[in-house]
Amino acid sequence: MTFVVVDNCIKCKYTDCVAVCPVDAFFEGPNFLVIDPAICIDCALCVPECPADAIFQDTELPPEQTEYLAINAQLCQEWPNITEIIAPPLDADEWNGVANKLPLLEK
């Protein structure tokens, strides 16, 4: 089992979650974070740290978010690892809660 970063992280990219991950399973893209399913130990420490409520256990993904399981698995192989908190984008709060952001995902 693994945790998955979903749609609401796009353009928010809060990084509070990476600081609590004991196995450094987060990877950073231009406007999104992903979790490597091969590294994640299913500890759930990241979930309450996410201000955007954008992290779900793979078995509890909302039906409209299931494609993010494959997106996380793919992009963690392409993006660099992130282990420390960085400042979110200046407009992150404006994007928090906006639905259907997949077309805005920068790879």
GROMACS elastic network, one bead per residue, 0.5 to 0.9 nm:
[ bonds ]
;  ai    aj funct       b0    kb
    1    37     6  0.75816   500
    1    40     6  0.79964   500
    1    41     6  0.76289   500
    1    42     6  0.61553   500
    1    57     6  0.74473   500
    1    58     6  0.65323   500
    1    59     6  0.75620   500
    2    35     6  0.81751   500
    2    36     6  0.81848   500
    2    37     6  0.53392   500
    2    38     6  0.80220   500
    2    39     6  0.84821   500
    2    40     6  0.56136   500
    2    41     6  0.67236   500
    2    42     6  0.51834   500
    2    43     6  0.87136   500
    2    44     6  0.89592   500
    2    56     6  0.86009   500
    2    57     6  0.59372   500
    2    58     6  0.56879   500
    2    59     6  0.83430   500
    3    35     6  0.68449   500
    3    36     6  0.85781   500
    3    37     6  0.71796   500
    3    40     6  0.69580   500
    3    41     6  0.86021   500
    3    42     6  0.63631   500
    3    43     6  0.87144   500
    3    44     6  0.74129   500
    3    46     6  0.87512   500
    3    47     6  0.85374   500
    3    55     6  0.65002   500
    3    56     6  0.54357   500
    3    58     6  0.54773   500
    3    59     6  0.86553   500
    3    69     6  0.85693   500
    4    34     6  0.69817   500
    4    35     6  0.60036   500
    4    36     6  0.84346   500
    4    37     6  0.79392   500
    4    54     6  0.81403   500
    4    55     6  0.54626   500
    4    56     6  0.53252   500
    4    57     6  0.60846   500
    4    58     6  0.60245   500
    4    61     6  0.79952   500
    4    68     6  0.68554   500
    4    69     6  0.60125   500
    4    72     6  0.66374   500
    4    73     6  0.89649   500
    5     8     6  0.82696   500
    5     9     6  0.68761   500
    5    32     6  0.85346   500
    5    33     6  0.67569   500
    5    34     6  0.54709   500
    5    35     6  0.65032   500
    5    54     6  0.55877   500
    5    56     6  0.66429   500
    5    57     6  0.89813   500
    5    68     6  0.69403   500
    5    69     6  0.79868   500
    5    72     6  0.69385   500
    6     9     6  0.61311   500
    6    10     6  0.78487   500
    6    33     6  0.88589   500
    6    34     6  0.82717   500
    6    53     6  0.88780   500
    6    54     6  0.52148   500
    6    55     6  0.61539   500
    6    56     6  0.75182   500
    6    61     6  0.86397   500
    6    65     6  0.63165   500
    6    66     6  0.84977   500
    6    67     6  0.87177   500
    6    68     6  0.56879   500
    6    69     6  0.82352   500
    6    71     6  0.89787   500
    6    72     6  0.85119   500
    7    10     6  0.57521   500
    7    32     6  0.88200   500
    7    54     6  0.67986   500
    7    65     6  0.70282   500
    7    68     6  0.75440   500
    7    98     6  0.89467   500
    7    99     6  0.74102   500
    7   100     6  0.67354   500
    7   101     6  0.59749   500
    7   102     6  0.62886   500
    7   105     6  0.88657   500
    8    11     6  0.78918   500
    8    12     6  0.71919   500
    8    13     6  0.87336   500
    8    52     6  0.63017   500
    8    53     6  0.74141   500
    8    54     6  0.53265   500
    8    55     6  0.88681   500
    8    95     6  0.79531   500
    8    96     6  0.63697   500
    8    97     6  0.62575   500
    8    98     6  0.69064   500
    8    99     6  0.69330   500
    8   100     6  0.80869   500
    8   101     6  0.71198   500
    9    12     6  0.51277   500
    9    13     6  0.52436   500
    9    14     6  0.73266   500
    9    31     6  0.80113   500
    9    32     6  0.57978   500
    9    33     6  0.69623   500
    9    50     6  0.89291   500
    9    52     6  0.64719   500
    9    53     6  0.81915   500
    9    54     6  0.55793   500
    9    55     6  0.83809   500
    9    95     6  0.87332   500
    9    96     6  0.76012   500
    9   101     6  0.87622   500
   10    13     6  0.61982   500
   10    31     6  0.56887   500
   10    33     6  0.77980   500
   10    95     6  0.80279   500
   10    96     6  0.86071   500
   10   101     6  0.63047   500
   10   102     6  0.73284   500
   10   104     6  0.72192   500
   10   105     6  0.61533   500
   10   106     6  0.86197   500
   11    14     6  0.88982   500
   11    30     6  0.86268   500
   11    32     6  0.63963   500
   11    88     6  0.87633   500
   11    89     6  0.72585   500
   11    91     6  0.79824   500
   11    92     6  0.61015   500
   11    95     6  0.62315   500
   11    96     6  0.80047   500
   11   101     6  0.81277   500
   11   104     6  0.77447   500
   11   105     6  0.77377   500
   12    31     6  0.70975   500
   12    32     6  0.73202   500
   12    52     6  0.74857   500
   12    88     6  0.65712   500
   12    89     6  0.65532   500
   12    90     6  0.89171   500
   12    91     6  0.75381   500
   12    93     6  0.67670   500
   12    94     6  0.82197   500
   12    95     6  0.59574   500
   12    96     6  0.60357   500
   13    28     6  0.86497   500
   13    29     6  0.89815   500
   13    30     6  0.88172   500
   13    31     6  0.59582   500
   13    32     6  0.52093   500
   13    33     6  0.62809   500
   13    52     6  0.85994   500
   13    87     6  0.88181   500
   13    88     6  0.57876   500
   13    89     6  0.71138   500
   13    92     6  0.71392   500
   14    17     6  0.76335   500
   14    32     6  0.86754   500
   14    33     6  0.84731   500
   14    50     6  0.70469   500
   14    51     6  0.70397   500
   14    52     6  0.75763   500
   14    85     6  0.81541   500
   14    86     6  0.78576   500
   14    87     6  0.73438   500
   14    88     6  0.51154   500
   14    89     6  0.80515   500
   14    92     6  0.76713   500
   15    18     6  0.55931   500
   15    19     6  0.74162   500
   15    33     6  0.80592   500
   15    49     6  0.87126   500
   15    50     6  0.76589   500
   15    82     6  0.87304   500
   15    83     6  0.88868   500
   15    84     6  0.75299   500
   15    85     6  0.50941   500
   15    86     6  0.61599   500
   15    87     6  0.75263   500
   15    88     6  0.70584   500
   16    19     6  0.59014   500
   16    20     6  0.75232   500
   16    46     6  0.79355   500
   16    49     6  0.57242   500
   16    50     6  0.62247   500
   16    51     6  0.78408   500
   16    84     6  0.82608   500
   16    85     6  0.58143   500
   16    86     6  0.82298   500
   17    20     6  0.57621   500
   17    21     6  0.67042   500
   17    26     6  0.83712   500
   17    45     6  0.77757   500
   17    47     6  0.72392   500
   17    48     6  0.81704   500
   17    49     6  0.52072   500
   17    50     6  0.57074   500
   17    51     6  0.88849   500
   17    85     6  0.80153   500
   18    21     6  0.53521   500
   18    22     6  0.87552   500
   18    24     6  0.70088   500
   18    25     6  0.78529   500
   18    26     6  0.61183   500
   18    27     6  0.88081   500
   18    46     6  0.71470   500
   18    49     6  0.88381   500
   18    82     6  0.68015   500
   18    83     6  0.54096   500
   18    84     6  0.60852   500
   18    85     6  0.65373   500
   19    22     6  0.82154   500
   19    24     6  0.83887   500
   19    46     6  0.84430   500
   19    82     6  0.89076   500
   19    83     6  0.60116   500
   19    84     6  0.53402   500
   19    85     6  0.60250   500
   20    23     6  0.89754   500
   20    24     6  0.86143   500
   20    45     6  0.63397   500
   20    46     6  0.62382   500
   20    49     6  0.79917   500
   20    83     6  0.87436   500
   21    24     6  0.54806   500
   21    25     6  0.67620   500
   21    26     6  0.78343   500
   21    40     6  0.85966   500
   21    43     6  0.84407   500
   21    44     6  0.87563   500
   21    45     6  0.66445   500
   21    46     6  0.63672   500
   21    83     6  0.78913   500
   22    25     6  0.80983   500
   22    41     6  0.86893   500
   22    43     6  0.86218   500
   22    45     6  0.85418   500
   23    26     6  0.87347   500
   23    39     6  0.67602   500
   23    40     6  0.68942   500
   23    41     6  0.75277   500
   24    27     6  0.83942   500
   24    35     6  0.89423   500
   24    39     6  0.76896   500
   24    40     6  0.81320   500
   24    81     6  0.73055   500
   24    82     6  0.71627   500
   24    83     6  0.58264   500
   25    34     6  0.82205   500
   25    35     6  0.53839   500
   25    36     6  0.53687   500
   25    37     6  0.78003   500
   25    38     6  0.83433   500
   25    39     6  0.54122   500
   25    40     6  0.55466   500
   25    41     6  0.86625   500
   25    76     6  0.86573   500
   25    81     6  0.74118   500
   25    82     6  0.81062   500
   25    83     6  0.83015   500
   26    33     6  0.66208   500
   26    34     6  0.56359   500
   26    36     6  0.64688   500
   26    39     6  0.88977   500
   26    40     6  0.86147   500
   26    76     6  0.76348   500
   26    80     6  0.86334   500
   26    81     6  0.59239   500
   26    82     6  0.57228   500
   26    83     6  0.71028   500
   27    32     6  0.87059   500
   27    33     6  0.56689   500
   27    34     6  0.52835   500
   27    35     6  0.62267   500
   27    36     6  0.73655   500
   27    72     6  0.89379   500
   27    75     6  0.79197   500
   27    76     6  0.55707   500
   27    77     6  0.85675   500
   27    78     6  0.86810   500
   27    79     6  0.57838   500
   27    80     6  0.54255   500
   27    82     6  0.52755   500
   27    83     6  0.83720   500
   28    31     6  0.78633   500
   28    32     6  0.63513   500
   28    34     6  0.66318   500
   28    75     6  0.87901   500
   28    76     6  0.79633   500
   28    79     6  0.57887   500
   28    80     6  0.58063   500
   28    81     6  0.62473   500
   28    82     6  0.59374   500
   29    32     6  0.52446   500
   29    33     6  0.59622   500
   29    34     6  0.79825   500
   29    75     6  0.80629   500
   29    76     6  0.88965   500
   29    78     6  0.87467   500
   29    79     6  0.58524   500
   29    80     6  0.75533   500
   29   105     6  0.89721   500
   29   106     6  0.72428   500
   29   107     6  0.65469   500
   30    33     6  0.84441   500
   30   105     6  0.83058   500
   30   106     6  0.59227   500
   30   107     6  0.68851   500
   31    89     6  0.82097   500
   31   104     6  0.85849   500
   31   105     6  0.66720   500
   31   106     6  0.61538   500
   31   107     6  0.83576   500
   32   105     6  0.70185   500
   32   106     6  0.76498   500
   32   107     6  0.87439   500
   33    72     6  0.82457   500
   33    75     6  0.89182   500
   33    76     6  0.86522   500
   33    82     6  0.88044   500
   34    68     6  0.89525   500
   34    71     6  0.79484   500
   34    73     6  0.78929   500
   34    75     6  0.69216   500
   34    76     6  0.61146   500
   34    79     6  0.87824   500
   35    38     6  0.87768   500
   35    39     6  0.79778   500
   35    40     6  0.69898   500
   35    72     6  0.57649   500
   35    73     6  0.73529   500
   35    75     6  0.87217   500
   35    76     6  0.64986   500
   36    39     6  0.54387   500
   36    40     6  0.61423   500
   36    72     6  0.64865   500
   36    73     6  0.58513   500
   36    74     6  0.85713   500
   36    75     6  0.84068   500
   36    76     6  0.53853   500
   36    77     6  0.78622   500
   37    40     6  0.52429   500
   37    41     6  0.82843   500
   37    69     6  0.85629   500
   37    72     6  0.76451   500
   37    73     6  0.62376   500
   37    76     6  0.85981   500
   38    41     6  0.82568   500
   38    73     6  0.83555   500
   40    43     6  0.77652   500
   41    44     6  0.84318   500
   42    45     6  0.84841   500
   42    57     6  0.77653   500
   43    46     6  0.79979   500
   44    47     6  0.55639   500
   44    48     6  0.79649   500
   44    56     6  0.87294   500
   44    57     6  0.79214   500
   45    48     6  0.67061   500
   45    49     6  0.73093   500
   46    49     6  0.52531   500
   46    50     6  0.65421   500
   46    55     6  0.74980   500
   47    50     6  0.57010   500
   47    53     6  0.71590   500
   47    54     6  0.79115   500
   47    55     6  0.56046   500
   47    56     6  0.70788   500
   47    57     6  0.88169   500
   48    51     6  0.77806   500
   48    53     6  0.77039   500
   48    55     6  0.87771   500
   49    52     6  0.89261   500
   49    53     6  0.83802   500
   50    53     6  0.53463   500
   50    54     6  0.65615   500
   50    55     6  0.70666   500
   51    54     6  0.79136   500
   51    96     6  0.85386   500
   52    55     6  0.83116   500
   52    93     6  0.88668   500
   52    96     6  0.59620   500
   52    97     6  0.72340   500
   53    56     6  0.81794   500
   55    61     6  0.88468   500
   56    59     6  0.81355   500
   56    60     6  0.63030   500
   56    61     6  0.57969   500
   56    62     6  0.84271   500
   57    60     6  0.52425   500
   57    61     6  0.63334   500
   58    61     6  0.54531   500
   58    66     6  0.80912   500
   58    69     6  0.69959   500
   60    63     6  0.87703   500
   61    64     6  0.80355   500
   61    65     6  0.60552   500
   61    66     6  0.59530   500
   61    68     6  0.88484   500
   61    69     6  0.86544   500
   62    65     6  0.53250   500
   62    66     6  0.66912   500
   63    66     6  0.56381   500
   63    67     6  0.87629   500
   64    67     6  0.76253   500
   65    68     6  0.57514   500
   65    69     6  0.80117   500
   66    69     6  0.58295   500
   66    70     6  0.79864   500
   67    70     6  0.57448   500
   67    71     6  0.64954   500
   67    72     6  0.89061   500
   68    72     6  0.58736   500
   68    73     6  0.83536   500
   69    72     6  0.53850   500
   69    73     6  0.63355   500
   69    74     6  0.87634   500
   70    73     6  0.50315   500
   70    74     6  0.60782   500
   70    75     6  0.85431   500
   71    74     6  0.52153   500
   71    75     6  0.60014   500
   71    76     6  0.83876   500
   72    75     6  0.54162   500
   72    76     6  0.59581   500
   72    77     6  0.87745   500
   73    76     6  0.57422   500
   73    77     6  0.71071   500
   74    77     6  0.56938   500
   74    78     6  0.71326   500
   75    78     6  0.50338   500
   75    79     6  0.59848   500
   75   107     6  0.78559   500
   76    79     6  0.54566   500
   76    80     6  0.75322   500
   76    81     6  0.79328   500
   77    80     6  0.82157   500
   78   107     6  0.88764   500
   79   107     6  0.86522   500
   82    85     6  0.81966   500
   85    88     6  0.88400   500
   87    90     6  0.82271   500
   88    91     6  0.80972   500
   88    92     6  0.62283   500
   88    93     6  0.89390   500
   89    92     6  0.51451   500
   89    93     6  0.85551   500
   90    93     6  0.78301   500
   90    94     6  0.88677   500
   91    94     6  0.53672   500
   91    95     6  0.67347   500
   92    95     6  0.52573   500
   92    96     6  0.62789   500
   93    96     6  0.51391   500
   93    97     6  0.85142   500
   94    97     6  0.80760   500
   94    98     6  0.80983   500
   95    98     6  0.54459   500
   95    99     6  0.88228   500
   96    99     6  0.87291   500
   98   101     6  0.70583   500
   99   102     6  0.88179   500
  100   103     6  0.75551   500
  100   104     6  0.87511   500
  101   104     6  0.53481   500
  101   105     6  0.69067   500
  102   105     6  0.52918   500
  103   106     6  0.84317   500
